[in-house]
């Protein structure tokens, strides 16, 4: 079979798998890596345009999965702690990126994904920055890898330290990047841990909005061209519509599911853009940045949770 035929077949297989819910976003990204390193990037002109548009529309669709009022009310008790940890993670990520001389876009994406909610934050900020696909692929790979590690490590550590359900739920929501991994770790620990972790994590996810807007306007000022990040505005509108008109829950769930499928396929396309040459050029510095940032946040938030919340 000729190479173009193989590439078309692989694209179709991954798309069908995403539609059927067979593969998760991290698996789709890994599949993209495998394709790039074996048969090469399929149709770079097409995938480049498709990735940008599909990514933005997927982010908009994710807005229908958020009820702003409910999430804010549920997580308001940890508001100050949330703001402090997000600001601290972004600042520390920036300092680590500069110290390690990590390429600026990659450093911003790794910091954003670590500070807020993993892949969703990287997708939104990457679209706002019009980030290079290679930078996004590296940041996503780093964050997803650390998520998988945390999912297995956190529950045993919590048990070993004798953490209460509430303590563990708050710690997981702060120190684990992706929402699905937060939920997975909390479920392993107990029902009360999940009840604490889920709303706190969803409240953190709302910070995607000001963060993406901030990066977008920063880029606009730097380039001298004012660019309105319409997809973020539509993301806010989608969340507002769900909040104001809750009776359309069934439709919102369908749109949100379609957005997740779109994001999964987009991550596959992003993964196909990471060649061996790109990996060599990027090097190990972004990985070190992500790992060190994650360790520092995990330890400092663990210390704060253990001393601020009674067992």
N, C-alpha and C positions, 0 to 999 in steps of 0.2 A: 504493500500500500504506500502511495506517495505521501510525502510529508504534509502537503496542504490537506489531503483527505484525512490523515490522522488528526491534524489539528482541529478540523471541523467536527470530527467524531467526538473528540475529547470535550469540545465546547458544548456539544449537544448533550453528552452524558452528564456533565456537571450541571447544566441547566435543568435537566430532568430530575437529577438527584436533589437539587435545591428545591424544585417545585414540590417534590414528594416528601420533603423534610428529612431525607436520608442523611444528609451531611450538615454539620454545623459550620458556622463561619470560620473557626480556626482550621477545620479540616479542609474547607474550600481554599483557604489561603495556602495551606500546605500542598494541596493538589496543584495550585498554580505554580508554586515553586518547582515541583517535580516536572511539570510540563516545560517550564522555562529552561530547566537544566538538562532536559533530554531532547525534546524535539524543537525547542526554541519558542519564542513568543509568537502566538498566532495572530496574524493580521494586525500589526502594530498601529496602522493608521485608524482602523475601525475601533480597535479596543481602546485606544487613547481617547477618542471622542465619546465612546459609549460609557467608559468608566466615569468620566466627569459628570455627565448628565444623569446616569443611573445612580451614582453616589448621592447627588444632591436630592433627587426625588425620593430616594430611600430614606434619607434623613428627614424629609418632610413627612413621609408616611409614619415614621416612628413617633412623630408628635401626637398621632391619634392614640398612642398607647399611654399617654400621660393625662391624668386629671390634675391640673395644677392646684386647684383648691384642696382636694383630698390629700395629695402628696405633701403639700406645704403644711397643712394642719397636723398631719401625722408625724412629720419630722421636725416640727418647729422647736421642740424641746432641746434638740442638739444643734440649733442654728449657729450659735457662737462657735462651738467646737468645729462645726463643718466649715465655716468661713476660715477659721484659723488654720485648719489642716490643709485646705485647698490652697490658700495663699502661701503657706509654708512649703508645700510640695512644689508649686510653680517656681517660687524663688530658689529653692534648693536645686531643682532641676536645671534652671537657667545657669546657676553658678557651676554646677557639675559639668554642664555642656560646654561652658566657656573654658573651664579648667582642663577638660579632656580634649578640647578643640574638636568637638563634634559639630558637623555641619548644622547650620542654624535651623533649617526646617525640620530635620530629624530630631534635634534636641527639643524643639517646641512640641512636636508630636508625642515624643516619649513622655515629656513632662505633663502634657495635657491628659494623656491616657492614664498615667499613674495618679494624677491629682483627682480626676473626676470619675470616669466610668469606662475606662478601657477603650474597646473598639468603637463605640458610639462617639466618644469624644474625639478620637483620632479622625474618624470619618468627617465629623462636622468641622473641626478645626482645619483638617487637610483641605476640605473643599473651600473654606473661607480663605485660606492662604494660597489656593490653587497650587498645592504642593506637588512636587515631583512624585511620580508613582513609586520610584525606588525608595524614597524617604518614607512614604506611607507603608510600603511593604515591610521595611525593616522595623519601623515602630510597632506595627501590628504584630509581627512575629515575636518581638521582645515581650510585649504586653501579654499576648496569649500564652506564651511559655511560662511567664511568671504566674499567670492565673492558674494554670494547670498545677504548678508546683504548690501554690497556696491552698488549693482545694484539698490536697492530701496532707499537707503539713499542719495547717492551722488547727483543725479539731483535736489532734493528739496533743499539741502544745497547750491548748486551752484546758484539756483534761489534766495534763501534768501540773499545770499551775493552779488548778482548782478554781478556774474562773466560773463565775455564775453565768446563767443563761443571758442575762442582760449585758454583762460585761463582754461576753464573747460576741454577741450580736452587734454591738457597737464597734468593737475592734474589727470584725470582719468587714463591716460596711465601710470603714475608713481605709483599711490596709489592703483589701483585695480589689483589684481594678474593675473587673467586669461584673455586671449585675447577676448574670447567670451563675458565675462562680461564687459570688457572695451568698446567693440563695442555696446553692449546693452545699457549701460549707456549713451554713446555719442549719439546714435541714438535718445534717449529720449530728449536729450538737444538741438540737432539741426544738420543740415548738415555740417556746418563749424567745429563744435566740432568733428564730426566723421572724417573729412578730416585731422584734426590735430592729433587726438588720434591714429588712425590706424597705420600710418607709424612710429610714435614714439614707439608704443608698439611693432611693428614688429622688429624695430631696437634693442629694449631691448632683444627680443627673441633670436637674434643672439649671445648674450652673454652666451647662453646655452653651446656653443662650448668650449670657453676657461675655463668656470667654470667646466664642466664635465671632461675635460682633466686634469685640475689642481687637482681635487679631485682624479682622477684615479692614477696620478703619485704620489700623496701624499700617497695613500694607498700602492702603489708599493714600495715606499721607506721605509715605516713603516714595511711592511711585509718582505722586502728583496727580493721579487720576482717582476720582471719587467713584468707588464701586459699592453699590448697595448689595449686601448678601441676601438676595431675595429669598433663597431657600431657607435661611434661618427665620426670616419674617413669616414665611409660610409655615414653618415648624411651630412657631409661637401661635399662629392663627389656628393650626390644627389642634393643638393642645387646648386652646381657648374654646374652640367649637365643642370638643368633647366635654369640657367642664360645664359649659353653659347649657348644652343640650344632651344630657346623659341618656335620654330615651333612645338614642341611636347607637347603643352599645354594640349590637350585632354587626352593624356596618363598620364601626370603628375597628372592631377586632379583625374583620376581613382585610381592611386597608393596612392595618398594622402587620398582619401576617404577610401580606404581599410585600410590604416594605422590608421585612426581615429576609424574605426570599431574595429580593433585589439586592440587599446588602450582602448576602451570602455569595451571590453570583458575582457581584462587584469585587469582593475580596479575592475571588478566584482570578479575575482579570488583572487585579493589582499584583497578585502573586506571579503571574506570567511575565511581568515586566522586570523581575529581579534576576538578572543574568549573573553568571560567574564573575564577569568583569565588574559588575556593579557591587557585588558582595566584597570583592577584593578592594575596590575603591573606598567603600564605606568602612571596612575594617571592623575591629572588635570594640571600638570606643563607644558606640551607641549602646552595645550590650552591657558594657561596664557601667555606663551612666544609668541605664534602666535598673540594673541589679542593685547597685549601690543606693540609688534613690529609694527603691522598694524596701531594702533592708532598713534604712534609716527611718522611713515612715512607719514601717511595721513595729520597730522597737520603740520609737518615741510614742506612738499611739498606744502601744501596749502598756507602757509605763504610765501614761496619762489615765487610761481606762482603769487600771488596777488601783490607782490612787484617788481617782475622782468619784468612782462608783462603788458603793458597798457591795460585798459579795452576797 
